[in-house]
Amino acid sequence: MPAYVIASVNVTNPEQYKGYQALTPAAIAAHGGRFVVRGGAMEVLEGAWPHSRVVVLEFPTVEIAKTFYNSAQYSEAREKRAGAADFNMIVIEGLAP
């Protein structure tokens, strides 16, 4: 069953955040993941949305998504991001195709 990793982000240091952005695509691909949403134009349709950036990743399973998150590759990316953003991330099980 597919799994989605969703991040809601406010970037506070764009230059430092670029280091994180440079490392994440390879870490995601190495675990069979893909970007579904990577930033882009966003409009709040209802309620309040506290973050200016949303990223959605798709992985084959929740277990693989967690393996990605805990991988050495992504840990290095997270270290580059430290202090550069208000960053929130969840993993959620998707629907069977």
Residue frames as qw, qx, qy, qz and C-alpha x, y, z in Angstrom:
[[0.000, 0.891, 0.453, 0.000, 0.00, 0.00, 0.00],
 [0.410, 0.561, -0.060, 0.716, 1.51, 3.39, -0.89],
 [0.455, -0.661, -0.354, 0.480, 2.59, 5.82, 1.80],
 [0.254, 0.812, 0.107, 0.514, 2.93, 9.57, 1.70],
 [0.509, -0.346, -0.278, 0.737, 5.37, 11.72, 3.57],
 [0.072, 0.864, 0.320, 0.384, 4.00, 15.24, 3.96],
 [0.484, -0.233, -0.242, 0.808, 6.10, 18.17, 5.11],
 [0.025, 0.932, 0.289, 0.218, 4.81, 21.64, 5.90],
 [0.671, -0.101, -0.058, 0.732, 7.59, 24.19, 6.03],
 [0.057, 0.998, 0.029, -0.007, 8.49, 27.82, 6.64],
 [0.765, 0.227, -0.096, 0.595, 12.00, 28.40, 5.34],
 [0.326, -0.920, -0.083, 0.199, 13.86, 30.86, 7.57],
 [0.269, -0.682, 0.497, 0.463, 17.30, 30.68, 5.94],
 [0.804, 0.544, 0.043, -0.235, 16.95, 30.13, 2.17],
 [0.347, 0.711, -0.612, -0.006, 20.69, 29.88, 1.49],
 [0.274, -0.346, 0.863, -0.247, 21.22, 27.17, 4.11],
 [0.753, 0.221, 0.465, -0.409, 18.02, 25.37, 3.01],
 [0.634, 0.616, -0.366, -0.290, 19.50, 24.94, -0.48],
 [0.045, 0.461, -0.881, 0.092, 21.97, 22.43, 1.00],
 [0.523, 0.092, 0.752, -0.391, 19.04, 20.33, 2.22],
 [0.703, 0.548, 0.113, -0.438, 17.26, 20.61, -1.13],
 [0.388, 0.636, -0.632, -0.214, 20.37, 19.46, -2.98],
 [0.053, -0.299, 0.940, -0.153, 20.65, 16.24, -0.96],
 [0.597, 0.104, 0.576, -0.548, 17.04, 15.10, -0.68],
 [0.750, 0.399, -0.219, -0.481, 16.26, 13.95, -4.26],
 [0.467, 0.380, -0.798, 0.007, 18.93, 11.23, -4.23],
 [0.166, -0.122, 0.835, -0.510, 17.90, 10.05, -0.75],
 [0.669, 0.244, 0.287, -0.640, 14.26, 9.84, -1.83],
 [0.712, 0.447, -0.419, -0.344, 15.05, 8.02, -5.10],
 [0.204, 0.386, -0.883, 0.170, 17.34, 5.55, -3.31],
 [0.260, 0.075, 0.839, -0.472, 14.29, 4.35, -1.37],
 [0.104, 0.368, 0.858, 0.342, 11.88, 4.12, -4.29],
 [0.040, 0.711, 0.479, -0.513, 10.21, 7.43, -3.49],
 [0.303, 0.412, 0.413, 0.754, 9.16, 10.29, -5.70],
 [0.059, 0.221, 0.232, -0.946, 8.07, 13.89, -5.31],
 [0.135, 0.632, 0.750, 0.142, 4.33, 14.40, -5.79],
 [0.018, -0.969, -0.158, -0.190, 4.44, 18.05, -4.66],
 [0.663, -0.148, -0.135, 0.721, 7.57, 20.12, -4.15],
 [0.088, -0.355, -0.091, 0.926, 6.65, 23.64, -3.15],
 [0.077, 0.402, 0.693, 0.593, 4.76, 25.37, -5.90],
 [0.254, -0.311, -0.049, -0.915, 1.94, 27.87, -5.84],
 [0.239, -0.338, -0.871, 0.263, -0.41, 27.36, -2.91],
 [0.291, -0.376, -0.091, -0.875, -3.70, 28.96, -1.98],
 [0.079, 0.120, 0.839, -0.525, -5.55, 28.44, 1.31],
 [0.294, -0.338, -0.638, -0.626, -9.16, 27.58, 0.55],
 [0.623, -0.638, -0.303, -0.336, -10.42, 27.23, 4.10],
 [0.765, -0.591, -0.116, 0.226, -9.11, 27.93, 7.58],
 [0.068, -0.917, 0.387, 0.069, -5.56, 28.99, 8.36],
 [0.941, 0.185, -0.103, 0.264, -2.42, 27.34, 7.03],
 [0.447, -0.856, 0.134, 0.224, 0.66, 28.21, 9.06],
 [0.590, -0.338, 0.510, 0.526, 3.33, 27.24, 6.51],
 [0.353, 0.718, -0.194, -0.567, 4.31, 28.68, 3.14],
 [0.349, 0.449, -0.768, -0.294, 5.73, 25.48, 1.63],
 [0.861, -0.071, 0.389, -0.321, 4.31, 21.95, 1.29],
 [0.252, 0.451, -0.818, -0.252, 6.15, 18.86, 0.07],
 [0.884, -0.023, 0.292, -0.363, 4.51, 15.49, -0.59],
 [0.109, 0.459, -0.860, -0.196, 6.53, 12.35, -1.26],
 [0.918, 0.012, -0.030, -0.396, 5.18, 8.96, -2.30],
 [0.072, -0.458, 0.885, -0.036, 6.82, 5.69, -1.24],
 [0.505, -0.026, -0.798, -0.327, 5.78, 2.08, -1.87],
 [0.630, -0.490, -0.602, 0.028, 5.00, 1.44, 1.84],
 [0.401, -0.889, 0.061, -0.212, 5.08, 3.12, 5.25],
 [0.850, -0.393, 0.178, 0.301, 8.01, 0.90, 6.23],
 [0.665, 0.323, 0.198, 0.644, 10.05, 2.07, 3.23],
 [0.008, 0.870, 0.086, 0.486, 9.16, 5.70, 3.97],
 [0.626, -0.769, 0.124, -0.023, 10.46, 5.24, 7.53],
 [0.849, -0.086, 0.209, 0.477, 13.61, 3.58, 6.20],
 [0.400, 0.663, 0.136, 0.618, 14.16, 6.64, 3.98],
 [0.288, -0.900, -0.005, -0.327, 13.64, 8.97, 6.95],
 [0.729, -0.634, 0.247, 0.072, 16.13, 7.07, 9.11],
 [0.869, 0.339, 0.042, 0.358, 18.72, 6.54, 6.36],
 [0.567, -0.394, 0.071, 0.720, 22.24, 7.95, 6.54],
 [0.283, 0.337, 0.423, 0.792, 21.60, 9.89, 3.32],
 [0.208, -0.771, -0.400, -0.450, 18.54, 11.67, 4.65],
 [0.609, -0.670, -0.225, 0.361, 20.15, 12.19, 8.07],
 [0.487, -0.097, 0.166, 0.852, 22.88, 14.17, 6.31],
 [0.015, 0.536, 0.434, 0.724, 20.22, 16.26, 4.55],
 [0.460, -0.785, -0.408, -0.083, 18.43, 16.90, 7.86],
 [0.604, -0.454, -0.091, 0.648, 21.70, 18.10, 9.39],
 [0.289, 0.181, 0.297, 0.892, 22.05, 20.63, 6.53],
 [0.218, -0.647, -0.486, -0.545, 18.49, 21.82, 7.21],
 [0.514, -0.538, -0.525, 0.413, 18.94, 22.27, 10.98],
 [0.224, -0.567, -0.182, 0.772, 18.12, 25.86, 11.90],
 [0.060, -0.075, 0.480, 0.872, 17.09, 26.78, 8.35],
 [0.420, -0.257, -0.532, -0.689, 13.35, 26.08, 8.59],
 [0.548, -0.069, 0.554, -0.623, 10.34, 25.50, 10.79],
 [0.419, 0.219, -0.793, -0.384, 9.78, 21.95, 9.55],
 [0.653, -0.054, 0.565, -0.501, 6.95, 19.51, 10.29],
 [0.395, 0.281, -0.779, -0.398, 6.70, 16.05, 8.72],
 [0.737, -0.056, 0.521, -0.427, 4.28, 13.12, 8.89],
 [0.126, 0.133, -0.903, -0.390, 3.96, 9.76, 7.18],
 [0.636, 0.165, 0.371, -0.656, 0.49, 8.52, 6.29],
 [0.405, 0.080, 0.888, 0.202, -0.73, 5.32, 4.71],
 [0.338, 0.229, -0.348, -0.844, -2.37, 5.78, 1.33],
 [0.815, 0.191, 0.285, -0.466, -5.16, 3.83, -0.33],
 [0.597, -0.051, 0.745, 0.292, -4.54, 0.59, -2.19],
 [0.136, 0.294, -0.489, -0.810, -4.45, 1.15, -5.97]]
